[in-house]
Amino acid sequence: MDNQPAVETQFQLAVAAAARQADLAADHVERLLARYATWTAKGAVHAGCRVTLLTTTPQCRPGAIVRIDHVFEAVAAGHELYVMGPKPVYDEYVNGHLQGAAQPADGADPFTPLEYDGRVVDSPGSDANYAPTYYRFPRPGRYEIQWRPGAWRSNILTITVRAALDAADAV
């Protein structure tokens, strides 16, 4: 019995930490959607929807970690957005080469999760609850990243890696 309060305290700490992490994730999604609203280089609309990649690190030094965020937007009515996540990202390419997993070849809609128990929102709207991807580029150069789920093609996000950055360019 003496250990019971410590177990409850550990559990309460774990719940509080999870709640803080959820708040941080929700805050990140809100900030990402605010950035997306003003992002000019969005993906092309196909079948009333588009996919877009964003980053805060378009330039970096070799070895720096670059975070890529993903947004699915249904610009036309008649679509459902599964706005809770994070959901996996399939079919992301760097310089034309698949990175990570390919979309399962079952012909399913790439934006409808096979298993999902969360909030669904009718379009129009945007969903930024996709897992971010991270890259570390070892050599200077230009790296082009594109998300290609199903028939959709995102904008091409260009990351410039330089051995030396000006102070104004450093991120």
C-alpha positions in Angstrom: 0.0 0.0 0.0 2.8 2.4 0.7 3.8 2.4 -3.0 0.3 3.4 -4.2 0.7 7.2 -3.9 4.0 7.1 -5.8 2.4 5.0 -8.6 -0.5 7.5 -8.7 1.9 10.4 -8.8 3.9 8.8 -11.6 0.7 8.2 -13.5 -0.5 11.7 -12.9 2.9 13.0 -14.1 2.7 10.9 -17.2 -0.9 12.1 -17.9 0.2 15.7 -17.4 3.2 15.2 -19.7 1.0 13.7 -22.4 -1.4 16.6 -22.1 1.4 19.1 -22.5 2.7 17.2 -25.5 -0.9 17.2 -27.0 -1.2 21.0 -26.4 2.2 21.5 -28.1 1.1 19.4 -31.0 -2.2 21.3 -31.3 -0.4 24.6 -31.1 2.0 23.5 -33.8 -0.9 22.5 -36.1 -2.5 25.9 -35.6 0.7 27.7 -36.4 1.3 25.5 -39.4 -2.2 26.2 -40.8 -1.6 29.9 -40.2 1.6 29.7 -42.2 -0.2 27.6 -44.9 -2.8 30.3 -45.4 -0.1 32.7 -46.6 2.1 30.1 -48.3 2.2 31.0 -52.0 3.7 27.8 -53.6 0.9 25.4 -52.9 0.4 22.2 -54.8 -1.9 22.1 -57.9 -5.6 21.3 -57.4 -6.7 17.9 -58.6 -10.3 16.6 -58.1 -11.0 19.5 -55.8 -8.0 18.8 -53.5 -4.4 19.6 -53.2 -1.3 18.7 -51.2 1.4 21.1 -50.1 4.8 20.8 -48.5 6.1 23.5 -46.1 9.4 24.1 -44.3 10.9 26.8 -42.2 14.4 25.7 -43.4 14.7 26.3 -47.1 18.5 26.9 -46.7 20.9 25.1 -44.3 24.4 23.8 -43.8 25.4 20.2 -44.5 24.2 17.9 -41.7 21.4 20.2 -40.4 18.0 18.6 -39.8 15.3 19.9 -42.1 11.6 19.4 -41.0 9.0 19.0 -43.8 5.3 19.6 -42.9 2.4 18.3 -45.0 -1.0 19.8 -45.6 -4.0 18.3 -47.4 -6.6 20.9 -48.5 -10.0 20.1 -50.0 -10.9 23.3 -51.8 -14.2 22.0 -53.1 -17.3 20.8 -51.2 -18.0 17.1 -51.1 -14.9 15.8 -49.4 -14.2 14.7 -45.8 -11.1 15.6 -43.9 -9.8 13.3 -41.2 -8.3 16.1 -39.1 -6.8 14.1 -36.2 -3.4 12.6 -36.3 -0.6 12.4 -36.9 -1.3 10.3 -40.0 1.5 8.6 -42.0 3.0 10.2 -45.1 3.5 8.0 -48.1 5.1 8.6 -51.4 7.5 11.4 -50.6 10.4 11.9 -53.0 13.7 13.6 -52.8 15.4 14.3 -56.1 13.0 11.9 -57.8 13.8 9.0 -55.4 11.2 7.6 -53.0 12.0 8.2 -49.4 10.1 6.2 -46.7 7.1 4.1 -47.5 5.0 3.9 -50.7 1.2 4.1 -50.5 -0.2 0.7 -50.1 -1.3 -0.6 -53.6 -4.9 -1.3 -52.6 -6.3 1.5 -54.7 -7.7 3.3 -51.6 -8.1 7.0 -51.3 -4.7 8.2 -49.9 -6.4 10.7 -47.6 -8.9 8.3 -46.0 -7.2 6.3 -43.2 -7.9 2.6 -43.1 -8.3 2.8 -39.3 -9.5 6.0 -37.8 -11.5 7.0 -34.7 -11.4 10.7 -34.7 -13.1 13.9 -35.8 -14.2 14.2 -39.5 -14.8 17.6 -41.0 -16.6 18.4 -44.3 -14.8 20.4 -46.9 -13.7 22.9 -47.8 -10.9 22.9 -45.3 -7.3 22.0 -44.6 -5.7 19.2 -42.6 -2.2 19.5 -41.3 -2.2 16.5 -39.0 0.3 14.5 -41.0 3.5 13.2 -39.5 6.4 15.5 -40.4 9.3 14.1 -42.2 12.9 15.0 -41.4 16.0 15.0 -43.7 19.7 15.6 -43.1 21.6 16.4 -46.3 25.3 15.6 -46.0 26.6 17.6 -49.0 26.0 21.1 -50.4 23.6 21.3 -53.3 19.9 21.7 -54.2 17.5 19.0 -53.0 13.9 18.9 -54.4 11.2 17.3 -52.3 7.7 16.4 -53.5 4.8 14.5 -52.0 3.0 12.3 -54.5 0.1 10.5 -52.9 -2.1 8.8 -55.5 -2.8 11.2 -58.4 -1.9 14.3 -56.4 1.4 16.2 -56.7 2.5 18.7 -54.2 4.6 21.8 -54.8 8.3 21.1 -55.2 10.1 22.3 -52.1 13.7 23.2 -52.9 16.2 23.0 -50.0 19.5 24.6 -50.7 22.4 23.2 -48.7 25.5 25.4 -48.6 28.8 24.9 -46.8 28.6 28.5 -45.5 25.6 30.6 -45.0 25.4 34.4 -44.6 24.2 35.4 -41.2 20.9 36.6 -42.7 20.4 33.1 -44.3 21.2 31.0 -41.3 18.2 29.2 -39.9 
